[in-house]
């Protein structure tokens, strides 16, 4: 399918329930029996934007239209988030990566550049790992799935009893109290989130106002976090990104996942680029949208899409790193002499 025709095909027929957020419509497709919501705009090379935990495609609103001037931008709501269904299902990053592949297949898109934020960065890295033949470039934004450190409230939410505590903590009286206390909390550090991230994270928290939304949130959180922190890491297989153009973007004031993880990712992903946004928190695409678009477009314009090479991928796996191999292939056994 011609890339310029993708949006037109995806938009028709659109269910009557489809609505617009800004100028970009929210579309729906049923995949594996579940409704999947996504936003789509523009024409040209495809760019997949994957949001974070408890968020939705709305997070990309400050930048989506600008990116769509030269590209076909696809911004899904992950299963259990936004306008997508919230079933009792598998919410691990591997399942989400498969979901991204399936949505792209339904839309007739074979290969993409993937941009992932927070949990979405973990999904993006998993997508590049599971489906290297489909990934042209990788962009990590404040990414989960690198080191164990994560905000204490997320560790607490992943612990035992959260399924009982979260309904109380998101009840109508508590939500009303939090709205009233927000100015005070903001002035006193925003529950450790700081001035950059408090308001948006609070909005996402207040949106957990249904049992299904809370269950999906907890299942997603517990698939990657426990009381000790993040349990999923890509650092053991970051070497497989050798040859894959990779950009790492982080806010210097990120209070959700520390900026030190940007350096850790960079050291384990050969040839990656790093951009630290000095005046941004966990959402650099909110705090500095113009710079974010400029950095991303410069990266896209100065790199060539990865061409998947099965032999090279096999070599990397056998070597265990982009350089020195972990082992030497054993010589084939000598045929028996029969003695």
Secondary structure, DSSP 8 states (H G I E B T S, - for coil): --GGGHHHHHTSS--TT-EEETTEEEEEEEETTEEEEEEEE--SSEEEEE--TT--GGGGHHHHHHHTTTSEEEEE--TTSTTS---S---SHHHHHHHHHHHHHHTT---EEEEEETHHHHHHHHHHHH-GGGEEEEEEES-SSSSS---HHHHHHTSTTHHHHHHHHTSHHHHHHHHHHHHHHHHTTTTTTHHHHHHHHHHHHHT--SHHHHHHHHHHHHTTEETTEE---STTSGGGGTTSEEEEEEETT-SSS-THHHHHHHHHSTT-EEEEETT--S-HHHHTHHHHHHHHHHHHHTS------HHHHHHHHHHSSSSS-SS------------
